[in-house]
Amino acid sequence: MAERMRPRSIDEYAGQQQILGEDKLLSSLLKDVAAKRLSHPPSMIFWGPPGTGKTTLAKLIAQTVEASFRTLSATNAGVKELRQVIDEAKVRQDLEAKPTVLFVDEIHRFNKGQQDALLPALEEGLVTLIGATTENPSFELNKALLSRARVFVLEPLDTLALGKILDKALHDMTRGLGEADLELDQDAREALIKYSNGDARSMLNALEWLALRGLKTIDRESALEALEKSPISYDRDGEDRYNLVSALHKSIRHSDADAALYYMTRMLDGGEDPMYVVRRLIRIASEDVGLADPQALIQATSLKSVVELLGLPEADVAIAQVTLYLALAPKSNAVYEALSSTRAEIQTSGMLSIPLHLRNAPTKMMKDMGYGVGYKYDHDAPKAVARWEALPQKIIGAKFYRPKDVAFERELIKRKAYFQKLQEI
């Protein structure tokens, strides 16, 4: 069904107006090639989720510019197959003056050697590369290839585009299900559109499966059964994971409890390892709450035991509890900044010698060398604070931890000033 219903022209193509709309770059490029202002389209990478029209768009581009279309799958093609396509493209260019569009599906699966094998052909203009990938090209493709190709981001298809595709498949008499006289009630239609998660292929395959069952009227339950997938789209090994955990972290830092709970729930319901979420929450408790609320780290670390004891789904409420606690806790990154400032000082000044009075002196030789001389035992001093310098001579007076004027750190500002006054020589 998905193959039969592929658009036959750019005008039939639904969605992706962010790159195909009026005066958008890709539309302008195609017009320039069609008007012979460009001899061939530039190479490009289509990055987007499955079922968003990457292959279809590549075919339509080749058709629009009257180019020969060759396709390879990076899962089973190697350098040998690449060179064969390039050699054929050179012959075609010499004999017919006809450009070649090479479509490489799942191009992120090409290793560095295979990617490098494409470069000379792109430099000479023998082929126009159109690569399709579901993975972030900046992580998976080398810089040399990316510098020769424009990346276009294809978004999950919106409800308007999916509705257009669905209605056409239902009523098309030759390629679609027009003759099957299939009827979807409104709830079923909405379910197919909503839970296909922007994937037209998934939606059309589900529709075809319903037709093959011989059903004439489709309800919501049947539609969901046909989709055979969770309504939550989540790739634990791909960019989804890192975008969601980034959104979770930043929402907690922003003290937006509702957004934090939303992203946390998407991760758990998408199948994320709950311990991965716990580890992130522990990091957030130190980095973004810190000593503004010392209970935050205790809450987050205790969550580890809860998750280990209960597992999912029983531990989901506890994870939600800690997420909300951190989101609504007072925020301070003073500890994080103190650590960064300390590291920067060490990088600048190097590993300075430990003052002699702070050194341990377990042997007579060390004592004779002055180790431990001048050290004053704090508990023997008034108010249990002796007057001596703890930092190396070169950086005496350096201030790394600067508490923020917020929540519990207000108390730490007072304590820090109190002890510093007692320590003054």
Backbone hydrogen bonds in HBPLUS format (Angstrom, degrees):
<---DONOR---> <-ACCEPTOR-->    atom                        ^
c    i                          cat <-CA-CA->   ^        H-A-AA   ^      H-
h    n   atom  resd res      DA  || num        DHA   H-A  angle D-A-AA Bond
n    s   type  num  typ     dist DA aas  dist angle  dist       angle   num
A0005-MET N   A0001-MET O   2.93 MM   4  6.07 152.5  2.00 154.5 161.3     1
A0006-ARG N   A0003-GLU O   3.33 MM   3  5.48 166.4  2.35 107.7 109.9     2
A0012-GLU N   A0009-SER O   3.02 MM   3  5.40 138.6  2.20 106.9 117.7     3
A0013-TYR N   A0010-ILE O   3.08 MM   3  5.12 147.0  2.19 101.8 111.9     4
A0019-ILE N   A0016-GLN O   3.12 MM   3  5.88 165.3  2.14 117.6 121.9     5
A0020-LEU N   A0016-GLN O   2.98 MM   4  6.09 144.7  2.11 143.5 154.0     6
A0021-GLY N   A0017-GLN O   2.89 MM   4  4.41 138.1  2.06 119.7 119.8     7
A0024-LYS N   A0021-GLY O   3.00 MM   3  5.40 157.7  2.05 136.1 133.7     8
A0028-SER N   A0024-LYS O   2.97 MM   4  6.18 161.1  2.00 159.3 165.4     9
A0029-LEU N   A0025-LEU O   2.91 MM   4  6.17 155.5  1.97 153.0 159.8    10
A0030-LEU N   A0026-LEU O   3.04 MM   4  6.29 162.4  2.07 152.1 155.8    11
A0031-LYS N   A0027-SER O   3.04 MM   4  6.28 156.1  2.09 147.7 154.3    12
A0032-ASP N   A0028-SER O   2.96 MM   4  6.18 152.2  2.04 146.2 153.8    13
A0033-VAL N   A0029-LEU O   3.01 MM   4  6.34 152.3  2.09 149.4 156.4    14
A0034-ALA N   A0030-LEU O   2.93 MM   4  6.11 165.8  1.95 150.3 154.5    15
A0035-ALA N   A0031-LYS O   2.92 MM   4  6.04 145.1  2.04 142.2 151.3    16
A0037-ARG N   A0032-ASP O   2.70 MM   5  4.93 137.6  1.88 164.2 163.5    17
A0038-LEU N   A0032-ASP O   3.13 MM   6  5.59 135.7  2.33 119.9 116.0    18
A0036-LYS N   A0033-VAL O   2.96 MM   3  4.92 159.4  2.00 106.8 111.5    19
A0150-ARG N   A0043-SER O   3.03 MM 107  6.45 161.2  2.06 135.8 134.4    20
A0044-MET N   A0129-LEU O   2.77 MM  85  6.19 157.8  1.82 160.5 166.2    21
A0131-GLY N   A0044-MET O   2.98 MM  87  6.51 154.4  2.05 149.3 154.9    22
A0045-ILE N   A0150-ARG O   2.80 MM 105  6.07 154.1  1.86 142.1 145.3    23
A0152-PHE N   A0045-ILE O   2.75 MM 107  6.03 170.3  1.76 172.2 173.2    24
A0046-PHE N   A0131-GLY O   2.66 MM  85  6.01 168.3  1.67 173.0 172.2    25
A0133-THR N   A0046-PHE O   2.93 MM  87  6.31 153.3  2.00 167.2 168.6    26
A0047-TRP N   A0152-PHE O   2.93 MM 105  6.20 168.7  1.95 161.7 165.1    27
A0154-LEU N   A0047-TRP O   2.77 MM 107  5.86 162.6  1.80 142.1 148.3    28
A0048-GLY N   A0133-THR O   3.04 MM  85  6.52 157.2  2.09 158.5 165.1    29
A0200-ALA N   A0051-GLY O   2.93 MM 149  5.04 152.0  2.01 139.2 132.1    30
A0057-LEU N   A0053-GLY O   2.97 MM   4  5.89 160.9  2.01 141.9 147.5    31
A0058-ALA N   A0054-LYS O   3.09 MM   4  6.31 155.6  2.15 145.8 152.3    32
A0059-LYS N   A0055-THR O   3.05 MM   4  6.38 159.8  2.09 154.4 159.1    33
A0060-LEU N   A0056-THR O   2.97 MM   4  6.23 158.2  2.01 152.4 158.8    34
A0061-ILE N   A0057-LEU O   2.91 MM   4  6.11 149.8  2.01 148.0 155.9    35
A0062-ALA N   A0058-ALA O   3.11 MM   4  6.40 164.5  2.14 150.2 153.4    36
A0063-GLN N   A0059-LYS O   2.96 MM   4  6.19 154.6  2.03 145.3 152.9    37
A0064-THR N   A0060-LEU O   2.80 MM   4  5.94 156.7  1.85 145.9 152.3    38
A0065-VAL N   A0061-ILE O   3.02 MM   4  6.25 156.2  2.08 153.9 158.8    39
A0067-ALA N   A0062-ALA O   2.85 MM   5  4.96 174.2  1.85 151.5 153.1    40
A0066-GLU N   A0063-GLN O   3.20 MM   3  4.97 157.7  2.25  98.5 104.7    41
A0068-SER N   A0099-PRO O   2.90 MM  31  6.29 160.4  1.94 160.4 155.5    42
A0101-VAL N   A0068-SER O   2.74 MM  33  6.03 169.9  1.75 174.7 177.2    43
A0070-ARG N   A0101-VAL O   2.93 MM  31  6.22 171.4  1.93 166.2 168.1    44
A0103-PHE N   A0070-ARG O   2.73 MM  33  6.11 170.6  1.74 163.3 164.5    45
A0072-LEU N   A0103-PHE O   2.81 MM  31  6.24 155.8  1.87 163.9 170.1    46
A0105-ASP N   A0072-LEU O   2.87 MM  33  6.32 156.3  1.93 163.8 164.4    47
A0076-ASN N   A0073-SER O   3.15 MM   3  5.95 157.0  2.20 120.9 125.5    48
A0077-ALA N   A0073-SER O   3.00 MM   4  5.89 135.4  2.20 156.0 169.0    49
A0074-ALA N   A0105-ASP O   2.96 MM  31  5.99 174.6  1.96 160.9 162.7    50
A0082-LEU N   A0078-GLY O   3.10 MM   4  6.38 155.9  2.16 149.2 156.6    51
A0083-ARG N   A0079-VAL O   2.91 MM   4  6.12 165.5  1.93 155.4 158.1    52
A0084-GLN N   A0080-LYS O   3.08 MM   4  6.32 147.9  2.18 144.1 153.0    53
A0085-VAL N   A0081-GLU O   3.14 MM   4  6.40 160.9  2.17 148.0 151.8    54
A0086-ILE N   A0082-LEU O   2.97 MM   4  6.27 159.6  2.01 152.1 158.4    55
A0087-ASP N   A0083-ARG O   2.86 MM   4  6.00 158.3  1.90 146.8 152.3    56
A0088-GLU N   A0084-GLN O   3.02 MM   4  6.24 160.7  2.06 148.9 153.9    57
A0089-ALA N   A0085-VAL O   2.92 MM   4  6.15 148.7  2.02 143.8 153.1    58
A0090-LYS N   A0086-ILE O   3.01 MM   4  6.30 148.0  2.11 146.1 153.9    59
A0091-VAL N   A0087-ASP O   3.14 MM   4  6.48 158.3  2.19 148.9 153.9    60
A0092-ARG N   A0088-GLU O   2.94 MM   4  6.15 161.9  1.97 149.3 154.6    61
A0093-GLN N   A0089-ALA O   2.87 MM   4  6.03 150.3  1.95 142.7 151.1    62
A0094-ASP N   A0090-LYS O   2.95 MM   4  6.15 156.2  2.01 146.1 152.4    63
A0095-LEU N   A0091-VAL O   2.89 MM   4  6.04 164.2  1.91 156.7 160.4    64
A0096-GLU N   A0092-ARG O   2.81 MM   4  5.38 153.4  1.88 136.0 145.0    65
A0097-ALA N   A0093-GLN O   2.99 MM   4  4.24 131.7  2.23 108.3 117.2    66
A0128-THR N   A0100-THR O   2.82 MM  28  6.22 157.7  1.87 159.4 166.8    67
A0102-LEU N   A0128-THR O   2.82 MM  26  5.99 157.2  1.88 147.7 155.6    68
A0130-ILE N   A0102-LEU O   2.87 MM  28  6.08 161.2  1.90 156.7 154.1    69
A0104-VAL N   A0130-ILE O   2.96 MM  26  6.35 153.3  2.03 142.5 150.6    70
A0132-ALA N   A0104-VAL O   2.97 MM  28  6.28 160.5  2.00 156.2 154.2    71
A0106-GLU N   A0132-ALA O   2.88 MM  26  5.42 110.8  2.37 125.4 143.9    72
A0109-ARG N   A0106-GLU O   2.93 MM   3  5.91 170.5  1.94 129.8 133.0    73
A0107-ILE N   A0132-ALA O   2.98 MM  25  5.90 147.3  2.08 150.0 156.7    74
A0110-PHE N   A0107-ILE O   3.04 MM   3  5.58 165.8  2.06 116.7 121.3    75
A0115-GLN N   A0111-ASN O   2.94 MM   4  6.23 159.6  1.98 157.4 163.9    76
A0116-ASP N   A0112-LYS O   2.83 MM   4  6.02 159.3  1.87 150.4 156.4    77
A0117-ALA N   A0113-GLY O   3.04 MM   4  6.21 139.0  2.22 138.0 148.6    78
A0118-LEU N   A0115-GLN O   3.12 MM   3  5.54 150.8  2.21 108.1 116.5    79
A0119-LEU N   A0116-ASP O   3.13 MM   3  5.39 141.3  2.28 105.3 115.4    80
A0122-LEU N   A0118-LEU O   3.16 MM   4  6.39 151.7  2.24 153.6 162.3    81
A0122-LEU N   A0119-LEU O   3.11 MM   3  5.15 119.3  2.49  98.3 113.4    82
A0123-GLU N   A0119-LEU O   2.90 MM   4  6.12 157.7  1.95 157.9 164.6    83
A0124-GLU N   A0120-PRO O   2.96 MM   4  6.19 154.6  2.03 148.7 154.8    84
A0125-GLY N   A0121-ALA O   3.07 MM   4  6.03 116.2  2.50 129.4 144.0    85
A0126-LEU N   A0121-ALA O   2.93 MM   5  5.17 141.5  2.08 154.2 158.5    86
A0125-GLY N   A0122-LEU O   3.21 MM   3  5.02 144.3  2.35  93.0 103.4    87
A0139-PHE N   A0136-ASN O   3.00 MM   3  5.59 153.1  2.07 117.4 125.2    88
A0140-GLU N   A0136-ASN O   3.17 MM   4  6.37 154.6  2.23 149.4 157.2    89
A0141-LEU N   A0137-PRO O   2.87 MM   4  5.24 163.9  1.90 144.7 145.5    90
A0146-LEU N   A0142-ASN O   3.05 MM   4  6.34 167.7  2.06 156.4 160.3    91
A0147-SER N   A0143-LYS O   2.87 MM   4  5.95 147.5  1.98 148.1 155.6    92
A0148-ARG N   A0145-LEU O   3.03 MM   3  5.37 151.0  2.12 107.5 116.5    93
A0149-ALA N   A0146-LEU O   3.27 MM   3  5.21 167.6  2.29 104.4 107.8    94
A0157-LEU N   A0198-GLY O   3.05 MM  41  4.28 153.3  2.13 123.1 114.8    95
A0162-LEU N   A0158-ASP O   2.98 MM   4  6.22 171.0  1.99 161.1 164.0    96
A0163-GLY N   A0159-THR O   2.85 MM   4  5.82 154.4  1.91 140.6 148.0    97
A0164-LYS N   A0160-LEU O   3.07 MM   4  6.27 153.1  2.15 143.4 150.2    98
A0165-ILE N   A0161-ALA O   3.01 MM   4  6.30 159.3  2.05 151.2 156.6    99
A0166-LEU N   A0162-LEU O   2.84 MM   4  6.01 162.8  1.87 152.3 157.4   100
A0167-ASP N   A0163-GLY O   2.94 MM   4  6.04 167.8  1.96 149.7 152.9   101
A0168-LYS N   A0164-LYS O   3.08 MM   4  6.19 156.1  2.14 142.4 149.1   102
A0169-ALA N   A0165-ILE O   3.00 MM   4  6.23 157.5  2.05 147.9 154.0   103
A0170-LEU N   A0166-LEU O   2.99 MM   4  6.24 149.7  2.08 147.8 156.4   104
A0171-HIS N   A0167-ASP O   3.12 MM   4  6.25 146.7  2.23 144.6 152.1   105
A0172-ASP N   A0168-LYS O   2.85 MM   4  5.62 142.6  1.99 151.9 157.4   106
A0177-LEU N   A0169-ALA O   2.70 MM   8  6.01 164.3  1.72 172.0 177.2   107
A0178-GLY N   A0172-ASP O   2.92 MM   6  4.92 154.5  1.98 139.2 130.8   108
A0180-ALA N   A0177-LEU O   2.98 MM   3  5.15 135.6  2.18 102.1 115.2   109
A0181-ASP N   A0178-GLY O   3.39 MM   3  5.70 155.0  2.46 103.2 110.0   110
A0183-GLU N   A0216-LYS O   2.76 MM  33  5.95 161.3  1.80 155.9 162.6   111
A0218-ILE N   A0183-GLU O   2.77 MM  35  6.17 157.5  1.82 159.9 167.9   112
A0185-ASP N   A0218-ILE O   3.10 MM  33  6.25 173.7  2.11 167.0 165.5   113
A0188-ALA N   A0185-ASP O   3.05 MM   3  5.35 119.8  2.42 105.1 119.7   114
A0189-ARG N   A0185-ASP O   3.00 MM   4  6.30 160.7  2.04 159.1 165.2   115
A0190-GLU N   A0186-GLN O   2.99 MM   4  6.18 164.7  2.01 150.6 154.5   116
A0191-ALA N   A0187-ASP O   2.95 MM   4  6.09 148.8  2.05 139.7 148.6   117
A0192-LEU N   A0188-ALA O   2.96 MM   4  6.21 164.3  1.98 154.7 157.4   118
A0193-ILE N   A0189-ARG O   3.13 MM   4  6.34 158.1  2.18 148.6 154.4   119
A0194-LYS N   A0190-GLU O   2.80 MM   4  5.85 168.3  1.81 150.7 154.9   120
A0195-TYR N   A0191-ALA O   2.90 MM   4  5.70 166.2  1.91 149.1 153.5   121
A0197-ASN N   A0194-LYS O   3.42 MM   3  6.08 163.2  2.45 111.1 115.4   122
A0199-ASP N   A0196-SER O   3.01 MM   3  5.34 152.8  2.08 112.2 120.8   123
A0203-MET N   A0199-ASP O   3.19 MM   4  6.47 159.2  2.24 148.2 154.0   124
A0204-LEU N   A0200-ALA O   2.91 MM   4  6.13 165.2  1.93 156.1 159.3   125
A0205-ASN N   A0201-ARG O   2.89 MM   4  6.04 158.7  1.93 151.7 157.9   126
A0206-ALA N   A0202-SER O   3.06 MM   4  6.21 155.6  2.12 144.5 150.8   127
A0207-LEU N   A0203-MET O   3.01 MM   4  6.27 154.3  2.08 145.3 152.6   128
A0208-GLU N   A0204-LEU O   2.92 MM   4  6.14 157.2  1.97 148.3 153.9   129
A0209-TRP N   A0205-ASN O   3.00 MM   4  6.20 153.8  2.07 144.2 151.3   130
A0210-LEU N   A0206-ALA O   3.05 MM   4  6.34 152.5  2.13 146.6 153.4   131
A0211-ALA N   A0207-LEU O   3.06 MM   4  6.38 151.6  2.15 144.6 152.4   132
A0212-LEU N   A0208-GLU O   2.92 MM   4  6.21 154.0  1.99 150.1 157.0   133
A0213-ARG N   A0209-TRP O   3.17 MM   4  6.41 132.0  2.42 138.3 149.8   134
A0213-ARG N   A0210-LEU O   3.26 MM   3  5.23 135.4  2.47  93.3 105.2   135
A0214-GLY N   A0211-ALA O   2.99 MM   3  5.40 156.6  2.05 109.2 116.8   136
A0223-ALA N   A0219-ASP O   3.07 MM   4  6.33 154.5  2.13 150.1 157.9   137
A0224-LEU N   A0220-ARG O   2.95 MM   4  6.23 161.0  1.99 156.6 160.4   138
A0225-GLU N   A0221-GLU O   3.02 MM   4  6.19 155.9  2.08 145.8 152.7   139
A0226-ALA N   A0222-SER O   2.96 MM   4  6.14 150.6  2.05 143.8 151.5   140
A0227-LEU N   A0223-ALA O   3.14 MM   4  6.44 143.1  2.29 142.8 152.0   141
A0228-GLU N   A0224-LEU O   3.34 MM   4  6.66 146.2  2.46 143.3 150.7   142
A0238-GLY N   A0235-ASP O   3.23 MM   3  5.27 160.5  2.27 104.5 110.4   143
A0243-ASN N   A0239-GLU O   2.91 MM   4  6.13 157.6  1.96 163.4 170.8   144
A0244-LEU N   A0240-ASP O   2.91 MM   4  6.05 161.6  1.94 154.6 159.4   145
A0245-VAL N   A0241-ARG O   2.96 MM   4  6.17 162.8  1.99 149.5 154.4   146
A0246-SER N   A0242-TYR O   3.06 MM   4  5.94 146.3  2.17 130.4 139.7   147
A0247-ALA N   A0243-ASN O   2.93 MM   4  6.14 152.6  2.00 141.4 149.0   148
A0248-LEU N   A0244-LEU O   2.83 MM   4  6.09 155.2  1.89 149.3 156.3   149
A0249-HIS N   A0245-VAL O   2.94 MM   4  6.07 168.0  1.96 145.7 148.8   150
A0250-LYS N   A0246-SER O   2.96 MM   4  6.10 170.1  1.97 151.7 154.8   151
A0251-SER N   A0247-ALA O   2.92 MM   4  5.92 146.0  2.04 140.7 149.9   152
A0252-ILE N   A0248-LEU O   3.05 MM   4  6.29 158.0  2.10 151.8 156.7   153
A0253-ARG N   A0249-HIS O   2.97 MM   4  6.23 165.0  1.99 151.6 156.2   154
A0254-HIS N   A0250-LYS O   2.95 MM   4  6.01 140.2  2.11 133.2 143.7   155
A0256-ASP N   A0251-SER O   2.99 MM   5  5.39 171.5  2.00 162.1 159.7   156
A0255-SER N   A0252-ILE O   2.88 MM   3  4.93 157.2  1.94 106.6 113.6   157
A0260-ALA N   A0256-ASP O   3.01 MM   4  6.19 164.0  2.04 154.3 159.5   158
A0261-LEU N   A0257-ALA O   2.96 MM   4  6.12 160.1  2.00 147.1 152.2   159
A0262-TYR N   A0258-ASP O   2.97 MM   4  6.15 151.4  2.06 144.0 152.2   160
A0263-TYR N   A0259-ALA O   3.02 MM   4  6.32 166.7  2.04 159.3 159.9   161
A0264-MET N   A0260-ALA O   2.99 MM   4  6.11 159.4  2.03 148.9 155.4   162
A0265-THR N   A0261-LEU O   2.96 MM   4  6.01 158.6  2.00 144.3 149.9   163
A0266-ARG N   A0262-TYR O   3.02 MM   4  6.28 156.6  2.07 148.1 154.6   164
A0267-MET N   A0263-TYR O   3.12 MM   4  6.33 152.9  2.20 143.8 150.2   165
A0268-LEU N   A0264-MET O   3.07 MM   4  6.39 167.6  2.08 154.1 156.5   166
A0269-ASP N   A0265-THR O   2.83 MM   4  5.87 172.0  1.84 158.4 160.9   167
A0270-GLY N   A0266-ARG O   2.98 MM   4  5.78 127.2  2.27 129.5 141.7   168
A0272-GLU N   A0267-MET O   2.97 MM   5  5.38 158.2  2.02 158.3 153.5   169
A0271-GLY N   A0268-LEU O   3.04 MM   3  5.38 162.1  2.08 109.7 115.0   170
A0276-TYR N   A0273-ASP O   2.96 MM   3  5.43 138.6  2.13 112.5 123.7   171
A0278-VAL N   A0274-PRO O   2.96 MM   4  6.30 157.1  2.01 148.2 155.0   172
A0279-ARG N   A0275-MET O   2.92 MM   4  6.10 160.5  1.96 144.9 149.2   173
A0280-ARG N   A0276-TYR O   3.14 MM   4  6.40 153.1  2.21 142.4 149.3   174
A0281-LEU N   A0277-VAL O   2.96 MM   4  6.25 154.1  2.03 150.8 158.2   175
A0282-ILE N   A0278-VAL O   2.93 MM   4  6.23 152.8  2.00 153.7 161.0   176
A0283-ARG N   A0279-ARG O   3.12 MM   4  6.36 158.6  2.16 144.6 150.0   177
A0284-ILE N   A0280-ARG O   2.95 MM   4  6.22 158.8  2.00 149.0 154.9   178
A0285-ALA N   A0281-LEU O   2.91 MM   4  6.12 152.6  1.98 145.3 152.6   179
A0286-SER N   A0282-ILE O   3.33 MM   4  6.67 145.4  2.46 144.6 151.7   180
A0286-SER N   A0283-ARG O   3.18 MM   3  5.41 128.2  2.46 100.2 112.4   181
A0287-GLU N   A0283-ARG O   2.83 MM   4  6.00 172.6  1.84 160.4 163.0   182
A0288-ASP N   A0284-ILE O   2.87 MM   4  5.38 163.4  1.90 141.5 147.2   183
A0290-GLY N   A0285-ALA O   2.83 MM   5  6.00 147.7  1.93 140.5 151.4   184
A0332-SER N   A0288-ASP O   2.97 MM  44  5.54 141.1  2.12 122.3 133.5   185
A0292-ALA N   A0289-VAL O   3.16 MM   3  5.82 153.0  2.24 142.7 144.1   186
A0408-PHE N   A0292-ALA O   3.11 MM 116  4.77 151.4  2.20 139.0 130.5   187
A0296-ALA N   A0293-ASP O   2.95 MM   3  5.74 163.4  1.98 127.3 132.0   188
A0299-GLN N   A0295-GLN O   2.84 MM   4  6.09 162.6  1.87 159.7 164.0   189
A0300-ALA N   A0296-ALA O   2.95 MM   4  6.20 163.6  1.98 150.3 154.8   190
A0301-THR N   A0297-LEU O   2.88 MM   4  5.99 166.4  1.90 149.7 153.4   191
A0302-SER N   A0298-ILE O   2.97 MM   4  5.99 154.2  2.04 145.3 152.5   192
A0303-LEU N   A0299-GLN O   3.21 MM   4  6.38 132.0  2.45 136.7 148.4   193
A0303-LEU N   A0300-ALA O   3.19 MM   3  5.21 133.9  2.41  94.1 106.6   194
A0304-LYS N   A0301-THR O   3.20 MM   3  5.57 142.8  2.35 104.6 113.5   195
A0306-VAL N   A0302-SER O   3.35 MM   4  6.75 155.2  2.42 145.6 152.4   196
A0307-VAL N   A0303-LEU O   2.95 MM   4  6.21 166.1  1.97 159.4 161.5   197
A0308-GLU N   A0304-LYS O   3.00 MM   4  6.19 159.9  2.04 148.4 154.3   198
A0309-LEU N   A0305-SER O   2.91 MM   4  6.00 147.0  2.02 142.5 151.3   199
A0310-LEU N   A0306-VAL O   2.84 MM   4  5.98 167.8  1.85 156.9 159.9   200
A0311-GLY N   A0307-VAL O   2.75 MM   4  4.86 135.4  1.94 123.1 137.9   201
A0315-ALA N   A0311-GLY O   2.82 MM   4  5.53 147.0  1.93 147.8 156.1   202
A0316-ASP N   A0313-PRO O   3.09 MM   3  5.57 166.4  2.11 119.9 123.9   203
A0319-ILE N   A0315-ALA O   3.06 MM   4  6.37 157.7  2.11 156.5 162.9   204
A0320-ALA N   A0316-ASP O   2.95 MM   4  6.20 156.0  2.01 145.2 152.1   205
A0321-GLN N   A0317-VAL O   2.79 MM   4  6.04 150.0  1.88 144.9 154.0   206
A0322-VAL N   A0318-ALA O   3.05 MM   4  6.35 162.8  2.08 152.6 154.5   207
A0323-THR N   A0319-ILE O   2.99 MM   4  6.14 158.5  2.03 146.9 153.6   208
A0324-LEU N   A0320-ALA O   2.95 MM   4  6.14 162.9  1.98 152.2 155.8   209
A0325-TYR N   A0321-GLN O   2.88 MM   4  6.11 154.5  1.94 146.3 154.4   210
A0326-LEU N   A0322-VAL O   2.93 MM   4  6.11 167.2  1.95 154.1 155.8   211
A0327-ALA N   A0323-THR O   3.00 MM   4  6.19 157.1  2.05 145.0 152.0   212
A0328-LEU N   A0324-LEU O   2.99 MM   4  6.12 152.2  2.06 148.7 154.9   213
A0329-ALA N   A0325-TYR O   2.93 MM   4  5.92 106.7  2.48 137.8 155.0   214
A0329-ALA N   A0326-LEU O   3.31 MM   3  5.03 156.9  2.36  95.6 102.4   215
A0337-GLU N   A0333-ASN O   2.83 MM   4  6.09 161.6  1.86 157.5 163.2   216
A0338-ALA N   A0334-ALA O   2.81 MM   4  5.91 149.4  1.90 141.1 150.1   217
A0339-LEU N   A0335-VAL O   2.99 MM   4  6.28 157.9  2.04 151.4 156.0   218
A0340-SER N   A0336-TYR O   3.06 MM   4  6.32 161.4  2.10 147.3 152.6   219
A0341-SER N   A0337-GLU O   2.81 MM   4  5.95 159.5  1.85 150.1 156.0   220
A0342-THR N   A0338-ALA O   2.91 MM   4  6.07 153.8  1.98 145.4 152.5   221
A0343-ARG N   A0339-LEU O   2.99 MM   4  6.22 161.3  2.02 149.4 154.2   222
A0344-ALA N   A0340-SER O   2.97 MM   4  6.18 155.4  2.03 145.6 152.7   223
A0345-GLU N   A0341-SER O   3.04 MM   4  6.30 152.0  2.12 143.8 150.8   224
A0346-ILE N   A0342-THR O   3.03 MM   4  6.34 158.2  2.08 150.4 156.0   225
A0347-GLN N   A0343-ARG O   2.93 MM   4  6.20 154.7  1.99 150.0 156.9   226
A0348-THR N   A0344-ALA O   3.01 MM   4  6.22 143.7  2.14 140.3 150.2   227
A0348-THR N   A0345-GLU O   3.11 MM   3  5.01 119.3  2.50  90.8 106.0   228
A0349-SER N   A0345-GLU O   2.76 MM   4  5.91 177.5  1.76 163.4 163.7   229
A0350-GLY N   A0346-ILE O   2.78 MM   4  5.03 137.1  1.97 131.0 139.6   230
A0352-LEU N   A0350-GLY O   3.05 MM   2  5.79 119.5  2.43 110.7  94.3   231
A0358-LEU N   A0355-PRO O   3.00 MM   3  5.60 155.2  2.07 116.9 124.5   232
A0359-ARG N   A0356-LEU O   3.01 MM   3  5.29 158.9  2.06 111.6 118.4   233
A0372-GLY N   A0356-LEU O   2.84 MM  16  5.83 167.9  1.85 141.0 137.1   234
A0367-LYS N   A0363-THR O   3.12 MM   4  6.47 154.0  2.19 145.9 153.3   235
A0368-ASP N   A0364-LYS O   2.83 MM   4  6.10 157.6  1.87 155.2 161.5   236
A0369-MET N   A0365-MET O   3.00 MM   4  6.27 134.4  2.22 139.4 151.7   237
A0369-MET N   A0366-MET O   3.16 MM   3  5.01 128.0  2.44  90.3 104.1   238
A0371-TYR N   A0366-MET O   3.01 MM   5  5.50 154.2  2.07 161.0 152.7   239
A0370-GLY N   A0367-LYS O   3.00 MM   3  5.21 158.4  2.05 106.6 112.8   240
A0373-VAL N   A0370-GLY O   3.14 MM   3  5.34 165.2  2.17 123.4 126.8   241
A0375-TYR N   A0372-GLY O   3.31 MM   3  5.71 163.1  2.34 126.9 127.7   242
A0380-ASP N   A0377-TYR O   2.96 MM   3  5.69 157.6  2.01 122.2 129.4   243
A0381-ALA N   A0378-ASP O   2.98 MM   3  5.29 157.3  2.03 110.7 118.1   244
A0384-ALA N   A0381-ALA O   2.99 MM   3  4.97 148.3  2.09 130.5 125.3   245
A0385-VAL N   A0382-PRO O   3.44 MM   3  6.43 163.8  2.47 127.3 127.0   246
A0395-ILE N   A0392-PRO O   3.06 MM   3  5.81 145.9  2.18 121.2 129.5   247
A0396-ILE N   A0393-GLN O   3.44 MM   3  5.39 172.7  2.45 109.2 108.2   248
A0398-ALA N   A0395-ILE O   3.03 MM   3  5.66 154.4  2.10 144.4 143.2   249
A0406-VAL N   A0404-LYS O   2.78 MM   2  5.43 136.8  1.97 104.6  91.3   250
A0409-GLU N   A0406-VAL O   2.98 MM   3  5.60 125.0  2.29 152.7 151.1   251
A0410-ARG N   A0407-ALA O   3.03 MM   3  5.81 158.8  2.07 120.4 126.6   252
A0411-GLU N   A0408-PHE O   2.98 MM   3  5.43 128.9  2.25 108.2 119.8   253
A0412-LEU N   A0408-PHE O   3.32 MM   4  6.77 145.9  2.44 137.8 147.5   254
A0413-ILE N   A0409-GLU O   2.91 MM   4  6.17 141.9  2.06 144.0 152.7   255
A0414-LYS N   A0410-ARG O   3.40 MM   4  6.78 155.5  2.47 141.7 146.4   256
A0415-ARG N   A0411-GLU O   3.00 MM   4  6.34 157.4  2.05 146.2 153.0   257
A0416-LYS N   A0412-LEU O   2.82 MM   4  5.88 163.6  1.85 148.2 152.6   258
A0417-ALA N   A0413-ILE O   3.10 MM   4  6.27 163.0  2.13 146.7 151.0   259
A0418-TYR N   A0414-LYS O   2.94 MM   4  6.09 154.8  2.01 146.9 154.4   260
A0419-PHE N   A0415-ARG O   2.95 MM   4  6.20 167.8  1.96 158.4 159.5   261
A0420-GLN N   A0416-LYS O   2.98 MM   4  6.07 157.5  2.03 146.8 153.8   262
A0421-LYS N   A0417-ALA O   3.10 MM   4  6.20 150.5  2.19 142.9 149.5   263
A0422-LEU N   A0418-TYR O   3.27 MM   4  6.57 155.6  2.33 143.5 149.6   264
A0423-GLN N   A0419-PHE O   2.95 MM   4  6.14 141.3  2.10 146.0 156.8   265
